[in-house]
Structure formats: structure tokens, C-alpha cells
């Protein structure tokens, strides 16, 4: 019980909750992680990947871009370029 209370307090969600909130399947979210489109905000000592509301927005953007015809590889490259520009 304490762990769930801490998660709610911190605003972090597990993978299933994050997928549901973003409107994608858990499998899609796991695939986004596997191909490097998304990183967890935190990994608990037990290995649970945790996400926040910014992660949900990123997942929704990935989903919309993919449905618009962008490949996941192209989306990943866009994110990489964006992150490079942000570091300049």
C-alpha cells in the first residue's frame, strides 16, 4: 500500500497505467521503449519502469506521427535531431 501511495504522490505511473492514459496498448509502449523512442523517468530498485505526464505526451505524439504516416525510425530520428538542437 505504501508503494502505491508514494507513486501517486510523485505522479509517476507504471507501464500499464501510462499506456492506458496515453491511449496506446501496453505492447506498443513496450515497443517504443525497445526501439529507443522513449525512456522511463525512473527505474525502481525492483526494475519497474516509471513514467510521468511528459512521457504520456511524448507517447501520444509518437502515436499521432506514426498514424500520420511517419515510420518509427523517422520519428526516432526527429527526436534525436530535436535533442541535439536543444543541447546547442
Secondary structure, 3 states (H helix, E strand, C coil): CHHHHHHHHHCCECHHHHHHHHCCCHHHHHHHHHCCCCCCCEECCCCCEEECHHHHHHHHHHHHHHHCCCCHHHHHHHHHHHHHHHHC
